[in-house]
Amino acid sequence: MLLKIVLVTALLTGGLAVVKDSSILDRTGLVGSCSVVESPSAGNAVWQACRAGRLQGRPNLVRKSCVSKGIVGDVEYWRCRTELGSGPPT
């Protein structure tokens, strides 16, 4: 009985570690994600293209000093003053 509990705990811990890595969730399309795109105009602003995931909508980049520049199809474009870090989108 104890062996079963230890085995289930190990499997759950491994599963949670895999899910915590948000890149897996991004690649499967479960959560929204953003990627850097070419700037439509000259300047030092960084542009992000954000797509919605199946479990949540498009990431909101307002807290990262970005301004939404519109939605085209299923992609929302954001202009940011600086390049965003590699953390998960919010």
C-alpha positions as CSV (number, residue, x, y, z in Angstrom):
1,M,0.0,0.0,0.0
2,L,2.8,2.4,0.9
3,L,4.5,1.7,-2.4
4,K,1.4,2.7,-4.3
5,I,1.2,6.0,-2.4
6,V,4.8,6.7,-3.1
7,L,4.4,5.9,-6.8
8,V,1.3,8.1,-7.2
9,T,3.0,10.9,-5.4
10,A,6.1,10.6,-7.6
11,L,3.9,10.6,-10.8
12,L,1.9,13.6,-9.6
13,T,5.1,15.5,-8.7
14,G,6.6,14.7,-12.1
15,G,3.4,15.8,-13.9
16,L,3.3,19.1,-12.0
17,A,6.9,19.8,-12.9
18,V,6.2,19.3,-16.6
19,V,3.1,21.5,-16.5
20,K,4.9,24.2,-14.6
21,D,7.2,24.6,-17.6
22,S,4.9,27.0,-19.5
23,S,6.6,26.4,-22.8
24,I,4.9,23.0,-23.0
25,L,1.5,24.7,-22.4
26,D,2.4,27.3,-25.1
27,R,3.4,24.7,-27.7
28,T,0.2,22.8,-27.2
29,G,-1.9,25.9,-27.5
30,L,-3.6,25.7,-24.1
31,V,-2.4,29.1,-22.9
32,G,-2.0,32.3,-24.8
33,S,1.5,33.3,-26.0
34,C,3.3,36.2,-27.6
35,S,6.3,36.4,-30.0
36,V,8.4,39.2,-31.3
37,V,7.6,40.4,-34.8
38,E,9.2,42.9,-37.1
39,S,8.4,46.5,-36.4
40,P,6.2,48.1,-39.1
41,S,8.0,51.4,-38.7
42,A,11.5,52.6,-37.9
43,G,12.2,53.1,-34.2
44,N,13.4,51.3,-31.2
45,A,10.1,49.9,-30.1
46,V,9.6,46.1,-29.8
47,W,6.4,44.6,-31.3
48,Q,4.7,41.5,-29.9
49,A,2.1,39.4,-31.7
50,C,-0.1,37.6,-29.1
51,R,-2.4,34.6,-29.8
52,A,-5.2,33.3,-27.5
53,G,-5.0,29.8,-26.0
54,R,-7.7,27.3,-25.6
55,L,-7.9,27.7,-21.8
56,Q,-7.3,31.4,-21.6
57,G,-7.5,34.5,-23.8
58,R,-4.7,36.5,-25.3
59,P,-2.0,37.8,-22.8
60,N,-2.5,41.3,-21.6
61,L,0.8,43.2,-21.8
62,V,-0.3,46.5,-20.2
63,R,1.6,45.9,-17.0
64,K,4.8,45.4,-19.1
65,S,4.6,49.0,-20.5
66,C,3.1,47.9,-23.8
67,V,0.3,49.5,-25.7
68,S,-2.2,47.5,-27.8
69,K,-2.2,48.5,-31.4
70,G,-5.1,46.4,-32.6
71,I,-6.4,42.9,-33.4
72,V,-6.0,41.4,-36.9
73,G,-7.7,38.0,-37.2
74,D,-6.8,36.1,-34.1
75,V,-3.6,38.0,-33.3
76,E,-3.3,41.1,-31.1
77,Y,-0.3,43.4,-31.8
78,W,1.4,45.2,-29.0
79,R,4.1,47.9,-29.1
80,C,6.5,47.8,-26.1
81,R,9.2,50.2,-25.1
82,T,11.7,47.4,-24.4
83,E,12.0,43.7,-25.1
84,L,10.1,41.6,-22.6
85,G,11.8,39.1,-20.4
86,S,11.5,35.3,-20.9
87,G,8.9,34.8,-18.2
88,P,5.4,33.6,-18.8
89,P,3.0,36.1,-20.4
90,T,0.5,37.7,-18.1
